[in-house]
Amino acid sequence: MTSATKAPYAGHRFPPELISHTVWLYFRFPLSLRMVEEMLAFRGIEVS
């Protein structure tokens, strides 16, 4: 992964892969943020 790819996520507590996947889910499917949070929680990923 290049530094240009990491820069938008610098300082966040979650890994860039998780942030990217969550954003993809939110924009790809007609889901609310709560539904995305619940989907991730089902897979054992707790976000706030």
HELIX and SHEET records of a PDB file:
HELIX    1   1 SER A    3  LYS A    6  1                                   4    
HELIX    2   2 ALA A    7  TYR A    9  5                                   3    
HELIX    3   3 PRO A   16  ARG A   28  1                                  13    
HELIX    4   4 LEU A   33  PHE A   42  1                                  10    
END                                                                             
